[in-house]
Amino acid sequence: MKTEFYFFSGTGNSYYIAKKLSESLTDVQLIPINTLDLSKEVESTAEIIGIIFPVYFLDAPDIVKHFIKRLKIPNSSYTFLFENYGGMGGNSLSNCAKILADKDIKVSHTFSLALPDNSIIFPISNDSVKPLLAEAEEKLKAAAHIIHLQQTDSIPKKKLGISLLSSIMIRFGKSYLGFNDLKVNSSKCNGCGLCTKVCPMKNIELSQKIPVFKDKCEMCFACVHHCPKESIKFRKMKAKNHYQYTNPYISLNEMIEKNK
């Protein structure tokens, strides 16, 4: 049975979910959303289609919602949404399901999974990472079984209060904290260019060996968490220790290769 998992991942959590689910199923193709040409429709004839993404500001990333709007699949496909979050999922599942419903595509099942937070604002302690990932392993096995059996479930309802909170968080995150206004400490940067390779949006270029950011940032913080010199920070990011997080089950090479 042809199966396609579309995912967006900055520090590896969504990639980890897609990879773990695929290990329990057969004939699965993992497709990074950021590598697709979203200027035109994305057509698929897969019988099982999964859309896997992180939660930003209590919603799905913009690129994920844009992808869903471009997606063209058979109505008969078993389609599921899978969110992962550090704090809470918000309205990401209901919002994505609504976009699909407007295209006459029914969501068969939704899944939610708590994973280590990479927002930096609410860092997770190192002692909490392993237990959280161990718990995730068991939940992913259960989710893979549900997908294999193509079981269905109701879609979470949108909450107006969450929508309001989400809009406030977005404005605060962008205008005050500067999540999409990344800065480089040139005295610490070694010009390695790793940030240009891990950025899923190809939003970073080197100029005289110093990263320069363009205007396509999705605020995934891949560059912030992967920088070996901790030289990249958002505008209001305070000095912190041990703030970097990348999923330990996804290698740096895998993160780079998925962006090609």
Secondary structure, DSSP 8 states (H G I E B T S, - for coil): --EEEEE--SSSHHHHHHHHHHHTSSSEEEEEGGGS-TTS-EE---SEEEEEEE-BTTB--HHHHHHHHHEE--TTSEEEEEEEESS--TTHHHHHHHHHHTTT----EEEEEE----SSSS---HHHHHHHHHHHHHHHHHHHHHHHHT---------HHHHHHHHHHHHIIIIIS-TT-EEE-TTT-----HHHHH-TT--EEEETTEEEE-S------HHHHH-TT--EEETT----SS-----TTS-HHHHHHTT-
